[in-house]
Amino acid sequence: MGGPKDIRCTKHYQQLRQIWPHIGNYSQALNELTPYQKEILTLRFGLEGQRTHSIKELAMRHGTSVQAIDRVLARAIAKLKRKNG
């Protein structure tokens, strides 16, 4: 399975892109998330040298639904926005 063809079109990518310039230390910002949120965000967007993963891949990997992964991403981005945006 490969990552999404164009992740830049996703709503979460657009939201993250808006706050990313305001984050000074990316590693520190990611460490403010829960370990699960950090893992999902890192794998979804290919951060820290990881390849991008689709939401479906993440759901299968974690034995959960696509909707649950979507909620984790939304909460993680909201947390980053509150603390850095």
Buried (B, 14 or more C-beta within 10 A) or exposed (E): EEBBEEBEEBEBBEBBEEBBEEBEEEEEBBEBBEEEBBBBBBBBBBBEEEEBBBBEBBBBEBEEEBEBBBEBBEBBBEBBBEBBB
